[in-house]
């Protein structure tokens, strides 16, 4: 299992333990380019969670999605370590 896959599983488990409503976004044909790995909704706030390995880089499409999400009032988090998530939930 890759570091990123391990982190994705840790994020899922942590959010479940904290009782945060969340779900993964599966990329495929006709999906939104640059969409994050996971969506979470907590206390009336919508979070887009992009989970990256410590040295992973965001694509141009992911950066565009981030700007659009934040422009619409959402919170966008780049998660490179479980601590990045814990400060928000």
Buried (B, 14 or more C-beta within 10 A) or exposed (E): EEEBEEBBEBBBEBBEEBEBEBEBBEEEEEEEEBBBBBBBEBEEEBBBBBBBEEEBEBEEEBEEBBEBBEEEEBBBBBBBEEEBBEEBB
